[in-house]
Amino acid sequence: MSKEEMVNKIRAMVDARKHENLVIIARTDALAVNGLDDAIDRARVYKEAGADVLFIEAPTSLK
């Protein structure tokens, strides 16, 4: 899924959220395919779109 598609989905979820206790978690698998910089960039724009929690799948180190 492209970054833009995911941003649109997150925005739609934020707009449709009816309860403040609903947490929107955005996950990206970009690390394995595109590298750490892209995964971090995606997480950043997902946060800007309104995601409450960010999850970058399969980190290989603490760094």
Secondary structure, 3 states (H helix, E strand, C coil): CCHHHHHHHHHHHHHHCCCCCCCCEEEECHHHHHCHHHHHHHHHHHHHHCCCEEEECCCCCCC
